Amino acid sequence: MPTLELITWEGCPSTDEALALISRAELDLGLKLSLTRREINDYEEAQVASFVGSPTFRVDGRDLFDTAGQRSGLTCRIYHKPGGKFGPLPDFEEFKHNLSASLNTAGEANS
Amino acid sequence: MAIQIGDKAQPFTLPAASGKTITVDPAASVATVVVWTCNHCPYAMAWHERLQQVARDYRSKGVEFIQINANDAEKYPDDSFESMQQRVQAGELETEYLWDEDQAFSKSWGAKVTPDVFVFDSNGVLSYRGAPDSNYEDESQNASYMRDALDDLVAGRPVRTPETKVRGCSVKWIINDQPNPYI
């Protein structure tokens, strides 16, 4: 079963909202995810984990969103939103779409 | 010791991305706004335009407005002085954009996150500290916490809500000896 990994850093206040986003997506998609949590604690760990900011969502190790041009570090992640805006969390519809696609891809790879 | 509501701030001098060296006297205007911000934080980015609009709207009322970046530019190059200059040259900021390279000033004031808003009255006394408004995602909030504080100060009234909870990315300290704002 594919696993969704939520990677966070305590210096960013969006963790509860990220968990709420996951719960909402589970409801919308009608599935129960296998969720694991990981906390990044220092800058060096962020570099090793290629952590480009909190929150980061990965399915079987693959990021749900494009990381091009984003640097690793202890920071809040920048998500592009509809209308050319930015925010600390992904747009829900995009999150749901990317999650669903990643789960399908991971499921096919594991079958 | 960070400055608290009711404390009087002293004038300070920092280099600006405009190429000038700016001295800010918090007691020199009817009100003075000092905002810690940066170039790469999603909360600062989400609130950015609302903050610039406050600067535009209150300039004619005699309000001084300054923005400061203090983030460690070595680990976070997006927050370098050069990146600040690029934003200023692109016209993204309505105010002087100051650089606290060694972070000493930011630590002395107790800046926590980006954005972190400090508003002073005409005597240089800290009268509001906190977030621009209650919701970074909701543009209709229109930086209402800041505007309420400025409206009160311009009218000569005590600020109705002197303090709100900050929300944003922690300032990126070179030596992280500061408390986590969310613990």
Interface residues (C-beta under 8 A of the other chain):
Chain A: E10 G11 C12 P13 Y43 R71 G73 L74 T75 C76 R77 I78 Y79 K85 F86 G87 P88
Chain B: H40 C41 P42 Y43 M45 A46 K75 Y76 P77 D78 Y136 E137 R167 G168 C169 S170 K172 N180 P181 Y182 I183
